[in-house]
Amino acid sequence: MTLDLDFVRAQFPAFNEAALQGQAFFENAGGSYTCAPVIERLMRYYTQRKVQPYGPYDASRLAGEEMDEARVRLAGIMGVDSDEVSFGPSTTQNTYVLSQAFAGFLQKDEAIVVTNQDHEANSGPWRRLAERGIEVREWKINAETGHLDPEDLDDLLDEKVRLVCFPHCSNVVGEINPVTEITARAHAAGAFVCVDGVSYAPHGIANVGELGPDIYLFSAYKTYGPHQGIMVMRRALGEALPNQGHYFNEGSLYKRFTPAGPDHAQIAASAGMADYIDSLAAHHGINGDGAARGAGVHDLMRAHEEALLQPLLDYVTAKNSVRLIGPSDAATRAPTVALASQSNAEDLAARLAEHGVMAGGGDFYAIRALEGMGVDMDKGVLRLSFTHYTSKGEMDQLLNALDEVL
Ligand SMILES: Cc1ncc(COP(=O)(O)O)c(C=O)c1O
């Protein structure tokens, strides 16, 4: 079974938008287009239910029900309990709150492991725990390949380590890390695990229950949804960490790491992400529970992306003038392709824009990873990122533009 691209693209109003015609979108890792069900739910919330939720009158009751629906259905796809899912303004704010919680949980002589492959969101807030007397150990990438070797983690693990933070895949290296294997190593050493899934989720929302980490984060605005950070906090850890919310909400797991009042409308609209996955599943004959539908859609998306990605990887690896960051085998990575060259990456992106290609250049807040690979930070990297809704025609447009620009 292959992905019905016409059906997919019909779910995204951006593809019918006059102002975007002829524009091939390759900055999806920065933020994706939004699917129609999310936009419709957001509109409905703002027009029909923009009241304090969870009250006895209809507008309020429905507002609350839609917020709960988002958590319940996304939890179903991710194979976790609905109260293990919570929302925050962004993934960065979620890790910030979590780091505060760990600051109150860890003892001074204890340690955490962070990587230099991560986006700063899953790195800086944790590293700052050093100011509180926590030992911070860095799991380093290979300077040539950007690879994060699970065997290297073993050298960093001992009885002092309580937390290991790493990305499902980096937003510049793109390589998909073996979350289950890494989690098993960390758990065996008695450490909890926090995975940044932001760069992975747009390519198929993961079954977090099966993968096994204690915390899994992703950003809805890069996954066809509204501007929210979504956090899975498994119960055992969530109940052990000190509550960061109002004291009277401490008995409610999904409120413990949401110190501010949440964005009601956007949470409600996040149910549209589940609508989208379900409509893809139904259209392609994928049945079963939420997790099964999510897994089937994940595989469809990945297969389409891999088929489009390999020719791009082959093209850039054949060019002497650019250095591909991360692996050249599409099966092992997300379609988030960063390229270093002798040219300034922002200039290259500006030149691509002249050819109707929307891409970006810079460091993408993955400064530690790029520096770890010896990239000239004055030039940065050109990043070409796409998703399952990207067409072969858009890939051709990109390759033709790269011919002119590189
Ligand atoms: C891999 C990765 N992690 C975390 C983030 C931060 O997400 P947010 O903007 O929701 O804080 C980003 C954003 O670009 C990212 O690419």
The ligand as an SDF file (V2000), in Angstrom:
LIG
                    3D

 16 16  0  0  0  0  0  0  0  0999 V2000
   14.7840   18.7510   17.7180 C   0  0  0  0  0  0  0  0  0  0  0  0
   14.1200   19.9320   18.3440 C   0  0  0  0  0  0  0  0  0  0  0  0
   13.8950   19.9140   19.6530 N   0  0  0  0  0  0  0  0  0  0  0  0
   13.2870   20.9270   20.2880 C   0  0  0  0  0  0  0  0  0  0  0  0
   12.8840   22.0410   19.5980 C   0  0  0  0  0  0  0  0  0  0  0  0
   12.2290   23.1420   20.3530 C   0  0  0  0  0  0  0  0  0  0  0  0
   10.8600   23.0870   20.1850 O   0  0  0  0  0  0  0  0  0  0  0  0
    9.9480   24.3100   20.6530 P   0  0  0  0  0  0  0  0  0  0  0  0
   10.0470   25.3510   19.6110 O   0  0  0  0  0  0  0  0  0  0  0  0
    8.5840   23.6980   20.7690 O   0  0  0  0  0  0  0  0  0  0  0  0
   10.4720   24.7770   21.9550 O   0  0  0  0  0  0  0  0  0  0  0  0
   13.0960   22.1190   18.2190 C   0  0  0  0  0  0  0  0  0  0  0  0
   12.6750   23.3130   17.4670 C   0  0  0  0  0  0  0  0  0  0  0  0
   13.1780   23.6200   16.4260 O   0  0  0  0  0  0  0  0  0  0  0  0
   13.7260   21.0310   17.5830 C   0  0  0  0  0  0  0  0  0  0  0  0
   13.9590   21.0460   16.2560 O   0  0  0  0  0  0  0  0  0  0  0  0
  1  2  1  0
  2  3  1  0
  2 15  2  0
  3  4  2  0
  4  5  1  0
  5  6  1  0
  5 12  2  0
  6  7  1  0
  7  8  1  0
  8  9  2  0
  8 10  1  0
  8 11  1  0
 12 13  1  0
 12 15  1  0
 13 14  2  0
 15 16  1  0
M  END
$$$$
